[in-house]
């Protein structure tokens, strides 16, 4: 059983060496895109919520 666990972790380490890790610039660019898109979607959803709420106030 312990041999299987040791083999599993060795295989994990070997697979992690094959991974192509992104550079710092690529990570920062991706983070900027995620943050910007999150802000844009939050603004859009906030505006939709505001409009729908105003519409409900007009109906009721």
mmCIF file as Biopython writes it, N, C-alpha, C and O atoms, coordinates in Angstrom:
data_model
#
loop_
_atom_site.group_PDB
_atom_site.id
_atom_site.type_symbol
_atom_site.label_atom_id
_atom_site.label_alt_id
_atom_site.label_comp_id
_atom_site.label_asym_id
_atom_site.label_entity_id
_atom_site.label_seq_id
_atom_site.pdbx_PDB_ins_code
_atom_site.Cartn_x
_atom_site.Cartn_y
_atom_site.Cartn_z
_atom_site.occupancy
_atom_site.B_iso_or_equiv
_atom_site.auth_seq_id
_atom_site.auth_asym_id
_atom_site.pdbx_PDB_model_num
ATOM 1   N N  . UNK A ? 1  ? 0.810   -1.188 0.000   1.0 0.0 1  A 1 
ATOM 2   C CA . UNK A ? 1  ? 0.000   0.000  0.000   1.0 0.0 1  A 1 
ATOM 3   C C  . UNK A ? 1  ? 0.860   1.262  0.000   1.0 0.0 1  A 1 
ATOM 4   O O  . UNK A ? 1  ? 0.577   2.209  -0.733  1.0 0.0 1  A 1 
ATOM 5   N N  . UNK A ? 2  ? 1.918   1.273  0.829   1.0 0.0 2  A 1 
ATOM 6   C CA . UNK A ? 2  ? 2.780   2.449  0.889   1.0 0.0 2  A 1 
ATOM 7   C C  . UNK A ? 2  ? 3.559   2.636  -0.407  1.0 0.0 2  A 1 
ATOM 8   O O  . UNK A ? 2  ? 3.898   3.761  -0.772  1.0 0.0 2  A 1 
ATOM 9   N N  . UNK A ? 3  ? 3.845   1.529  -1.107  1.0 0.0 3  A 1 
ATOM 10  C CA . UNK A ? 3  ? 4.531   1.638  -2.391  1.0 0.0 3  A 1 
ATOM 11  C C  . UNK A ? 3  ? 3.643   2.342  -3.410  1.0 0.0 3  A 1 
ATOM 12  O O  . UNK A ? 3  ? 4.117   3.133  -4.226  1.0 0.0 3  A 1 
ATOM 13  N N  . UNK A ? 4  ? 2.350   2.043  -3.349  1.0 0.0 4  A 1 
ATOM 14  C CA . UNK A ? 4  ? 1.416   2.678  -4.287  1.0 0.0 4  A 1 
ATOM 15  C C  . UNK A ? 4  ? 1.308   4.174  -4.013  1.0 0.0 4  A 1 
ATOM 16  O O  . UNK A ? 4  ? 1.243   4.979  -4.942  1.0 0.0 4  A 1 
ATOM 17  N N  . UNK A ? 5  ? 1.290   4.538  -2.743  1.0 0.0 5  A 1 
ATOM 18  C CA . UNK A ? 5  ? 1.213   5.957  -2.383  1.0 0.0 5  A 1 
ATOM 19  C C  . UNK A ? 5  ? 2.480   6.683  -2.833  1.0 0.0 5  A 1 
ATOM 20  O O  . UNK A ? 5  ? 2.405   7.778  -3.391  1.0 0.0 5  A 1 
ATOM 21  N N  . UNK A ? 6  ? 3.646   6.074  -2.591  1.0 0.0 6  A 1 
ATOM 22  C CA . UNK A ? 6  ? 4.915   6.666  -3.018  1.0 0.0 6  A 1 
ATOM 23  C C  . UNK A ? 6  ? 4.983   6.796  -4.530  1.0 0.0 6  A 1 
ATOM 24  O O  . UNK A ? 6  ? 5.446   7.808  -5.056  1.0 0.0 6  A 1 
ATOM 25  N N  . UNK A ? 7  ? 4.521   5.773  -5.221  1.0 0.0 7  A 1 
ATOM 26  C CA . UNK A ? 7  ? 4.502   5.812  -6.688  1.0 0.0 7  A 1 
ATOM 27  C C  . UNK A ? 7  ? 3.574   6.921  -7.186  1.0 0.0 7  A 1 
ATOM 28  O O  . UNK A ? 7  ? 3.897   7.629  -8.140  1.0 0.0 7  A 1 
ATOM 29  N N  . UNK A ? 8  ? 2.438   7.060  -6.543  1.0 0.0 8  A 1 
ATOM 30  C CA . UNK A ? 8  ? 1.488   8.105  -6.918  1.0 0.0 8  A 1 
ATOM 31  C C  . UNK A ? 8  ? 2.139   9.486  -6.819  1.0 0.0 8  A 1 
ATOM 32  O O  . UNK A ? 8  ? 2.024   10.286 -7.746  1.0 0.0 8  A 1 
ATOM 33  N N  . UNK A ? 9  ? 2.818   9.774  -5.710  1.0 0.0 9  A 1 
ATOM 34  C CA . UNK A ? 9  ? 3.442   11.079 -5.530  1.0 0.0 9  A 1 
ATOM 35  C C  . UNK A ? 9  ? 4.608   11.293 -6.492  1.0 0.0 9  A 1 
ATOM 36  O O  . UNK A ? 9  ? 4.815   12.410 -6.968  1.0 0.0 9  A 1 
ATOM 37  N N  . UNK A ? 10 ? 5.371   10.241 -6.786  1.0 0.0 10 A 1 
ATOM 38  C CA . UNK A ? 10 ? 6.442   10.358 -7.779  1.0 0.0 10 A 1 
ATOM 39  C C  . UNK A ? 10 ? 5.862   10.683 -9.152  1.0 0.0 10 A 1 
ATOM 40  O O  . UNK A ? 10 ? 6.392   11.527 -9.874  1.0 0.0 10 A 1 
ATOM 41  N N  . UNK A ? 11 ? 4.777   10.010 -9.503  1.0 0.0 11 A 1 
ATOM 42  C CA . UNK A ? 11 ? 4.110   10.288 -10.780 1.0 0.0 11 A 1 
ATOM 43  C C  . UNK A ? 11 ? 3.579   11.715 -10.822 1.0 0.0 11 A 1 
ATOM 44  O O  . UNK A ? 11 ? 3.648   12.378 -11.856 1.0 0.0 11 A 1 
ATOM 45  N N  . UNK A ? 12 ? 3.052   12.186 -9.698  1.0 0.0 12 A 1 
ATOM 46  C CA . UNK A ? 12 ? 2.564   13.569 -9.629  1.0 0.0 12 A 1 
ATOM 47  C C  . UNK A ? 12 ? 3.692   14.553 -9.880  1.0 0.0 12 A 1 
ATOM 48  O O  . UNK A ? 12 ? 3.522   15.515 -10.630 1.0 0.0 12 A 1 
ATOM 49  N N  . UNK A ? 13 ? 4.831   14.325 -9.266  1.0 0.0 13 A 1 
ATOM 50  C CA . UNK A ? 13 ? 5.973   15.216 -9.440  1.0 0.0 13 A 1 
ATOM 51  C C  . UNK A ? 13 ? 6.438   15.197 -10.892 1.0 0.0 13 A 1 
ATOM 52  O O  . UNK A ? 13 ? 6.758   16.247 -11.450 1.0 0.0 13 A 1 
ATOM 53  N N  . UNK A ? 14 ? 6.479   14.025 -11.507 1.0 0.0 14 A 1 
ATOM 54  C CA . UNK A ? 14 ? 6.884   13.932 -12.911 1.0 0.0 14 A 1 
ATOM 55  C C  . UNK A ? 14 ? 5.908   14.670 -13.827 1.0 0.0 14 A 1 
ATOM 56  O O  . UNK A ? 14 ? 6.328   15.343 -14.768 1.0 0.0 14 A 1 
ATOM 57  N N  . UNK A ? 15 ? 4.639   14.548 -13.561 1.0 0.0 15 A 1 
ATOM 58  C CA . UNK A ? 15 ? 3.642   15.239 -14.381 1.0 0.0 15 A 1 
ATOM 59  C C  . UNK A ? 15 ? 3.730   16.751 -14.200 1.0 0.0 15 A 1 
ATOM 60  O O  . UNK A ? 15 ? 3.560   17.501 -15.161 1.0 0.0 15 A 1 
ATOM 61  N N  . UNK A ? 16 ? 3.992   17.201 -12.981 1.0 0.0 16 A 1 
ATOM 62  C CA . UNK A ? 16 ? 4.096   18.638 -12.722 1.0 0.0 16 A 1 
ATOM 63  C C  . UNK A ? 16 ? 5.311   19.239 -13.443 1.0 0.0 16 A 1 
ATOM 64  O O  . UNK A ? 16 ? 5.300   20.420 -13.790 1.0 0.0 16 A 1 
ATOM 65  N N  . UNK A ? 17 ? 6.342   18.447 -13.665 1.0 0.0 17 A 1 
ATOM 66  C CA . UNK A ? 17 ? 7.503   18.934 -14.406 1.0 0.0 17 A 1 
ATOM 67  C C  . UNK A ? 17 ? 7.176   19.141 -15.884 1.0 0.0 17 A 1 
ATOM 68  O O  . UNK A ? 17 ? 7.845   19.920 -16.563 1.0 0.0 17 A 1 
ATOM 69  N N  . UNK A ? 18 ? 6.160   18.454 -16.382 1.0 0.0 18 A 1 
ATOM 70  C CA . UNK A ? 18 ? 5.761   18.580 -17.782 1.0 0.0 18 A 1 
ATOM 71  C C  . UNK A ? 18 ? 4.875   19.799 -18.031 1.0 0.0 18 A 1 
ATOM 72  O O  . UNK A ? 18 ? 4.672   20.196 -19.179 1.0 0.0 18 A 1 
ATOM 73  N N  . UNK A ? 19 ? 4.353   20.387 -16.974 1.0 0.0 19 A 1 
ATOM 74  C CA . UNK A ? 19 ? 3.427   21.507 -17.108 1.0 0.0 19 A 1 
ATOM 75  C C  . UNK A ? 19 ? 4.163   22.737 -17.613 1.0 0.0 19 A 1 
ATOM 76  O O  . UNK A ? 19 ? 5.267   23.044 -17.162 1.0 0.0 19 A 1 
ATOM 77  N N  . UNK A ? 20 ? 3.545   23.433 -18.549 1.0 0.0 20 A 1 
ATOM 78  C CA . UNK A ? 20 ? 4.092   24.679 -19.056 1.0 0.0 20 A 1 
ATOM 79  C C  . UNK A ? 20 ? 3.495   25.823 -18.236 1.0 0.0 20 A 1 
ATOM 80  O O  . UNK A ? 20 ? 2.358   26.236 -18.464 1.0 0.0 20 A 1 
ATOM 81  N N  . UNK A ? 21 ? 4.268   26.324 -17.290 1.0 0.0 21 A 1 
ATOM 82  C CA . UNK A ? 21 ? 3.775   27.361 -16.398 1.0 0.0 21 A 1 
ATOM 83  C C  . UNK A ? 21 ? 3.850   28.713 -17.082 1.0 0.0 21 A 1 
ATOM 84  O O  . UNK A ? 21 ? 4.828   28.995 -17.775 1.0 0.0 21 A 1 
ATOM 85  N N  . UNK A ? 22 ? 2.830   29.567 -16.902 1.0 0.0 22 A 1 
ATOM 86  C CA . UNK A ? 22 ? 2.854   30.890 -17.523 1.0 0.0 22 A 1 
ATOM 87  C C  . UNK A ? 22 ? 3.856   31.805 -16.818 1.0 0.0 22 A 1 
ATOM 88  O O  . UNK A ? 22 ? 4.173   31.630 -15.642 1.0 0.0 22 A 1 
ATOM 89  N N  . UNK A ? 23 ? 4.339   32.784 -17.577 1.0 0.0 23 A 1 
ATOM 90  C CA . UNK A ? 23 ? 5.269   33.756 -17.012 1.0 0.0 23 A 1 
ATOM 91  C C  . UNK A ? 23 ? 4.526   34.816 -16.219 1.0 0.0 23 A 1 
ATOM 92  O O  . UNK A ? 23 ? 3.296   34.867 -16.219 1.0 0.0 23 A 1 
ATOM 93  N N  . UNK A ? 24 ? 5.290   35.655 -15.549 1.0 0.0 24 A 1 
ATOM 94  C CA . UNK A ? 24 ? 4.701   36.697 -14.714 1.0 0.0 24 A 1 
ATOM 95  C C  . UNK A ? 24 ? 3.836   37.659 -15.532 1.0 0.0 24 A 1 
ATOM 96  O O  . UNK A ? 24 ? 2.743   38.034 -15.109 1.0 0.0 24 A 1 
ATOM 97  N N  . UNK A ? 25 ? 4.334   38.052 -16.704 1.0 0.0 25 A 1 
ATOM 98  C CA . UNK A ? 25 ? 3.602   38.996 -17.551 1.0 0.0 25 A 1 
ATOM 99  C C  . UNK A ? 25 ? 2.266   38.404 -17.997 1.0 0.0 25 A 1 
ATOM 100 O O  . UNK A ? 25 ? 1.250   39.098 -18.009 1.0 0.0 25 A 1 
ATOM 101 N N  . UNK A ? 26 ? 2.268   37.137 -18.359 1.0 0.0 26 A 1 
ATOM 102 C CA . UNK A ? 26 ? 1.038   36.483 -18.802 1.0 0.0 26 A 1 
ATOM 103 C C  . UNK A ? 26 ? 0.020   36.375 -17.661 1.0 0.0 26 A 1 
ATOM 104 O O  . UNK A ? 26 ? -1.178  36.560 -17.876 1.0 0.0 26 A 1 
ATOM 105 N N  . UNK A ? 27 ? 0.490   36.082 -16.473 1.0 0.0 27 A 1 
ATOM 106 C CA . UNK A ? 27 ? -0.400  35.991 -15.312 1.0 0.0 27 A 1 
ATOM 107 C C  . UNK A ? 27 ? -1.005  37.361 -14.995 1.0 0.0 27 A 1 
ATOM 108 O O  . UNK A ? 27 ? -2.200  37.468 -14.723 1.0 0.0 27 A 1 
ATOM 109 N N  . UNK A ? 28 ? -0.187  38.392 -15.030 1.0 0.0 28 A 1 
ATOM 110 C CA . UNK A ? 28 ? -0.695  39.738 -14.752 1.0 0.0 28 A 1 
ATOM 111 C C  . UNK A ? 28 ? -1.710  40.172 -15.802 1.0 0.0 28 A 1 
ATOM 112 O O  . UNK A ? 28 ? -2.727  40.779 -15.466 1.0 0.0 28 A 1 
ATOM 113 N N  . UNK A ? 29 ? -1.444  39.865 -17.077 1.0 0.0 29 A 1 
ATOM 114 C CA . UNK A ? 29 ? -2.375  40.226 -18.139 1.0 0.0 29 A 1 
ATOM 115 C C  . UNK A ? 29 ? -3.708  39.499 -17.951 1.0 0.0 29 A 1 
ATOM 116 O O  . UNK A ? 29 ? -4.772  40.099 -18.104 1.0 0.0 29 A 1 
ATOM 117 N N  . UNK A ? 30 ? -3.648  38.216 -17.622 1.0 0.0 30 A 1 
ATOM 118 C CA . UNK A ? 30 ? -4.872  37.445 -17.390 1.0 0.0 30 A 1 
ATOM 119 C C  . UNK A ? 30 ? -5.635  37.982 -16.180 1.0 0.0 30 A 1 
ATOM 120 O O  . UNK A ? 30 ? -6.864  38.051 -16.201 1.0 0.0 30 A 1 
ATOM 121 N N  . UNK A ? 31 ? -4.922  38.356 -15.141 1.0 0.0 31 A 1 
ATOM 122 C CA . UNK A ? 31 ? -5.571  38.895 -13.942 1.0 0.0 31 A 1 
ATOM 123 C C  . UNK A ? 31 ? -6.261  40.218 -14.259 1.0 0.0 31 A 1 
ATOM 124 O O  . UNK A ? 31 ? -7.362  40.473 -13.771 1.0 0.0 31 A 1 
ATOM 125 N N  . UNK A ? 32 ? -5.626  41.061 -15.070 1.0 0.0 32 A 1 
ATOM 126 C CA . UNK A ? 32 ? -6.237  42.331 -15.460 1.0 0.0 32 A 1 
ATOM 127 C C  . UNK A ? 32 ? -7.532  42.091 -16.238 1.0 0.0 32 A 1 
ATOM 128 O O  . UNK A ? 32 ? -8.534  42.770 -16.013 1.0 0.0 32 A 1 
ATOM 129 N N  . UNK A ? 33 ? -7.503  41.127 -17.147 1.0 0.0 33 A 1 
ATOM 130 C CA . UNK A ? 33 ? -8.691  40.821 -17.939 1.0 0.0 33 A 1 
ATOM 131 C C  . UNK A ? 33 ? -9.820  40.324 -17.042 1.0 0.0 33 A 1 
ATOM 132 O O  . UNK A ? 33 ? -10.970 40.731 -17.206 1.0 0.0 33 A 1 
ATOM 133 N N  . UNK A ? 34 ? -9.497  39.454 -16.103 1.0 0.0 34 A 1 
ATOM 134 C CA . UNK A ? 34 ? -10.516 38.911 -15.198 1.0 0.0 34 A 1 
ATOM 135 C C  . UNK A ? 34 ? -11.107 40.020 -14.331 1.0 0.0 34 A 1 
ATOM 136 O O  . UNK A ? 34 ? -12.325 40.095 -14.170 1.0 0.0 34 A 1 
ATOM 137 N N  . UNK A ? 35 ? -10.268 40.870 -13.781 1.0 0.0 35 A 1 
ATOM 138 C CA . UNK A ? 35 ? -10.751 41.960 -12.917 1.0 0.0 35 A 1 
ATOM 139 C C  . UNK A ? 35 ? -11.610 42.932 -13.716 1.0 0.0 35 A 1 
ATOM 140 O O  . UNK A ? 35 ? -12.676 43.339 -13.252 1.0 0.0 35 A 1 
ATOM 141 N N  . UNK A ? 36 ? -11.162 43.306 -14.903 1.0 0.0 36 A 1 
ATOM 142 C CA . UNK A ? 36 ? -11.915 44.244 -15.734 1.0 0.0 36 A 1 
ATOM 143 C C  . UNK A ? 36 ? -13.264 43.658 -16.154 1.0 0.0 36 A 1 
ATOM 144 O O  . UNK A ? 36 ? -14.286 44.341 -16.090 1.0 0.0 36 A 1 
ATOM 145 N N  . UNK A ? 37 ? -13.266 42.399 -16.581 1.0 0.0 37 A 1 
ATOM 146 C CA . UNK A ? 37 ? -14.530 41.788 -16.995 1.0 0.0 37 A 1 
ATOM 147 C C  . UNK A ? 37 ? -15.483 41.636 -15.813 1.0 0.0 37 A 1 
ATOM 148 O O  . UNK A ? 37 ? -16.694 41.774 -15.982 1.0 0.0 37 A 1 
ATOM 149 N N  . UNK A ? 38 ? -14.967 41.360 -14.637 1.0 0.0 38 A 1 
ATOM 150 C CA . UNK A ? 38 ? -15.806 41.262 -13.448 1.0 0.0 38 A 1 
ATOM 151 C C  . UNK A ? 38 ? -16.453 42.612 -13.129 1.0 0.0 38 A 1 
ATOM 152 O O  . UNK A ? 38 ? -17.638 42.672 -12.800 1.0 0.0 38 A 1 
ATOM 153 N N  . UNK A ? 39 ? -15.689 43.673 -13.226 1.0 0.0 39 A 1 
ATOM 154 C CA . UNK A ? 39 ? -16.224 45.010 -12.966 1.0 0.0 39 A 1 
ATOM 155 C C  . UNK A ? 39 ? -17.290 45.370 -13.995 1.0 0.0 39 A 1 
ATOM 156 O O  . UNK A ? 39 ? -18.344 45.898 -13.641 1.0 0.0 39 A 1 
ATOM 157 N N  . UNK A ? 40 ? -17.017 45.086 -15.274 1.0 0.0 40 A 1 
ATOM 158 C CA . UNK A ? 40 ? -17.983 45.401 -16.337 1.0 0.0 40 A 1 
ATOM 159 C C  . UNK A ? 40 ? -19.283 44.642 -16.120 1.0 0.0 40 A 1 
ATOM 160 O O  . UNK A ? 40 ? -20.361 45.231 -16.206 1.0 0.0 40 A 1 
ATOM 161 N N  . UNK A ? 41 ? -19.200 43.340 -15.839 1.0 0.0 41 A 1 
ATOM 162 C CA . UNK A ? 41 ? -20.411 42.554 -15.611 1.0 0.0 41 A 1 
ATOM 163 C C  . UNK A ? 41 ? -21.155 43.014 -14.359 1.0 0.0 41 A 1 
ATOM 164 O O  . UNK A ? 41 ? -22.386 42.998 -14.333 1.0 0.0 41 A 1 
ATOM 165 N N  . UNK A ? 42 ? -20.434 43.417 -13.338 1.0 0.0 42 A 1 
ATOM 166 C CA . UNK A ? 42 ? -21.086 43.915 -12.121 1.0 0.0 42 A 1 
ATOM 167 C C  . UNK A ? 42 ? -21.857 45.201 -12.422 1.0 0.0 42 A 1 
ATOM 168 O O  . UNK A ? 42 ? -22.971 45.392 -11.934 1.0 0.0 42 A 1 
ATOM 169 N N  . UNK A ? 43 ? -21.263 46.071 -13.221 1.0 0.0 43 A 1 
ATOM 170 C CA . UNK A ? 43 ? -21.948 47.314 -13.584 1.0 0.0 43 A 1 
ATOM 171 C C  . UNK A ? 43 ? -23.195 47.017 -14.413 1.0 0.0 43 A 1 
ATOM 172 O O  . UNK A ? 43 ? -24.258 47.591 -14.175 1.0 0.0 43 A 1 
ATOM 173 N N  . UNK A ? 44 ? -23.062 46.126 -15.379 1.0 0.0 44 A 1 
ATOM 174 C CA . UNK A ? 44 ? -24.209 45.766 -16.217 1.0 0.0 44 A 1 
ATOM 175 C C  . UNK A ? 44 ? -25.332 45.156 -15.378 1.0 0.0 44 A 1 
ATOM 176 O O  . UNK A ? 44 ? -26.493 45.540 -15.521 1.0 0.0 44 A 1 
ATOM 177 N N  . UNK A ? 45 ? -24.992 44.218 -14.514 1.0 0.0 45 A 1 
ATOM 178 C CA . UNK A ? 45 ? -26.010 43.592 -13.668 1.0 0.0 45 A 1 
ATOM 179 C C  . UNK A ? 45 ? -26.627 44.602 -12.702 1.0 0.0 45 A 1 
ATOM 180 O O  . UNK A ? 45 ? -27.822 44.530 -12.413 1.0 0.0 45 A 1 
ATOM 181 N N  . UNK A ? 46 ? -25.836 45.526 -12.207 1.0 0.0 46 A 1 
ATOM 182 C CA . UNK A ? 46 ? -26.358 46.564 -11.331 1.0 0.0 46 A 1 
ATOM 183 C C  . UNK A ? 46 ? -27.346 47.461 -12.056 1.0 0.0 46 A 1 
ATOM 184 O O  . UNK A ? 46 ? -28.380 47.828 -11.499 1.0 0.0 46 A 1 
ATOM 185 N N  . UNK A ? 47 ? -27.032 47.814 -13.291 1.0 0.0 47 A 1 
ATOM 186 C CA . UNK A ? 47 ? -27.941 48.642 -14.076 1.0 0.0 47 A 1 
ATOM 187 C C  . UNK A ? 47 ? -29.237 47.897 -14.392 1.0 0.0 47 A 1 
ATOM 188 O O  . UNK A ? 47 ? -30.320 48.476 -14.307 1.0 0.0 47 A 1 
ATOM 189 N N  . UNK A ? 48 ? -29.134 46.626 -14.753 1.0 0.0 48 A 1 
ATOM 190 C CA . UNK A ? 48 ? -30.337 45.832 -15.022 1.0 0.0 48 A 1 
ATOM 191 C C  . UNK A ? 48 ? -31.188 45.730 -13.761 1.0 0.0 48 A 1 
ATOM 192 O O  . UNK A ? 48 ? -32.409 45.866 -13.830 1.0 0.0 48 A 1 
ATOM 193 N N  . UNK A ? 49 ? -30.573 45.498 -12.634 1.0 0.0 49 A 1 
ATOM 194 C CA . UNK A ? 49 ? -31.300 45.418 -11.369 1.0 0.0 49 A 1 
ATOM 195 C C  . UNK A ? 49 ? -32.000 46.746 -11.064 1.0 0.0 49 A 1 
ATOM 196 O O  . UNK A ? 49 ? -33.159 46.767 -10.650 1.0 0.0 49 A 1 
ATOM 197 N N  . UNK A ? 50 ? -31.288 47.843 -11.273 1.0 0.0 50 A 1 
ATOM 198 C CA . UNK A ? 50 ? -31.857 49.167 -11.024 1.0 0.0 50 A 1 
ATOM 199 C C  . UNK A ? 50 ? -33.078 49.420 -11.912 1.0 0.0 50 A 1 
ATOM 200 O O  . UNK A ? 50 ? -34.109 49.897 -11.439 1.0 0.0 50 A 1 
ATOM 201 N N  . UNK A ? 51 ? -32.950 49.097 -13.200 1.0 0.0 51 A 1 
ATOM 202 C CA . UNK A ? 51 ? -34.056 49.320 -14.140 1.0 0.0 51 A 1 
ATOM 203 C C  . UNK A ? 51 ? -35.255 48.447 -13.780 1.0 0.0 51 A 1 
ATOM 204 O O  . UNK A ? 51 ? -36.390 48.923 -13.784 1.0 0.0 51 A 1 
ATOM 205 N N  . UNK A ? 52 ? -35.014 47.187 -13.472 1.0 0.0 52 A 1 
ATOM 206 C CA . UNK A ? 52 ? -36.117 46.295 -13.115 1.0 0.0 52 A 1 
ATOM 207 C C  . UNK A ? 52 ? -36.794 46.742 -11.818 1.0 0.0 52 A 1 
ATOM 208 O O  . UNK A ? 52 ? -38.017 46.671 -11.700 1.0 0.0 52 A 1 
ATOM 209 N N  . UNK A ? 53 ? -36.013 47.196 -10.862 1.0 0.0 53 A 1 
ATOM 210 C CA . UNK A ? 53 ? -36.578 47.673 -9.606  1.0 0.0 53 A 1 
ATOM 211 C C  . UNK A ? 53 ? -37.432 48.922 -9.823  1.0 0.0 53 A 1 
ATOM 212 O O  . UNK A ? 53 ? -38.513 49.047 -9.248  1.0 0.0 53 A 1 
ATOM 213 N N  . UNK A ? 54 ? -36.949 49.836 -10.646 1.0 0.0 54 A 1 
ATOM 214 C CA . UNK A ? 54 ? -37.733 51.023 -10.971 1.0 0.0 54 A 1 
ATOM 215 C C  . UNK A ? 54 ? -39.030 50.631 -11.687 1.0 0.0 54 A 1 
ATOM 216 O O  . UNK A ? 54 ? -40.080 51.222 -11.434 1.0 0.0 54 A 1 
ATOM 217 N N  . UNK A ? 55 ? -38.961 49.649 -12.568 1.0 0.0 55 A 1 
ATOM 218 C CA . UNK A ? 55 ? -40.152 49.175 -13.264 1.0 0.0 55 A 1 
ATOM 219 C C  . UNK A ? 55 ? -41.160 48.574 -12.299 1.0 0.0 55 A 1 
ATOM 220 O O  . UNK A ? 55 ? -42.363 48.785 -12.449 1.0 0.0 55 A 1 
ATOM 221 N N  . UNK A ? 56 ? -40.687 47.834 -11.318 1.0 0.0 56 A 1 
ATOM 222 C CA . UNK A ? 56 ? -41.588 47.261 -10.320 1.0 0.0 56 A 1 
ATOM 223 C C  . UNK A ? 56 ? -42.246 48.351 -9.477  1.0 0.0 56 A 1 
ATOM 224 O O  . UNK A ? 56 ? -43.422 48.248 -9.128  1.0 0.0 56 A 1 
ATOM 225 N N  . UNK A ? 57 ? -41.484 49.396 -9.151  1.0 0.0 57 A 1 
ATOM 226 C CA . UNK A ? 57 ? -42.050 50.497 -8.377  1.0 0.0 57 A 1 
ATOM 227 C C  . UNK A ? 57 ? -43.158 51.212 -9.170  1.0 0.0 57 A 1 
ATOM 228 O O  . UNK A ? 57 ? -44.145 51.673 -8.597  1.0 0.0 57 A 1 
ATOM 229 N N  . UNK A ? 58 ? -42.980 51.293 -10.470 1.0 0.0 58 A 1 
ATOM 230 C CA . UNK A ? 58 ? -43.998 51.922 -11.293 1.0 0.0 58 A 1 
ATOM 231 C C  . UNK A ? 58 ? -45.275 51.081 -11.365 1.0 0.0 58 A 1 
ATOM 232 O O  . UNK A ? 58 ? -46.383 51.616 -11.403 1.0 0.0 58 A 1 
ATOM 233 N N  . UNK A ? 59 ? -45.102 49.750 -11.382 1.0 0.0 59 A 1 
ATOM 234 C CA . UNK A ? 59 ? -46.262 48.844 -11.473 1.0 0.0 59 A 1 
ATOM 235 C C  . UNK A ? 59 ? -46.997 48.785 -10.153 1.0 0.0 59 A 1 
ATOM 236 O O  . UNK A ? 59 ? -48.228 48.811 -10.123 1.0 0.0 59 A 1 
ATOM 237 N N  . UNK A ? 60 ? -46.262 48.705 -9.067  1.0 0.0 60 A 1 
ATOM 238 C CA . UNK A ? 60 ? -46.907 48.560 -7.754  1.0 0.0 60 A 1 
ATOM 239 C C  . UNK A ? 60 ? -46.838 49.852 -7.037  1.0 0.0 60 A 1 
ATOM 240 O O  . UNK A ? 60 ? -47.321 49.958 -5.909  1.0 0.0 60 A 1 
#
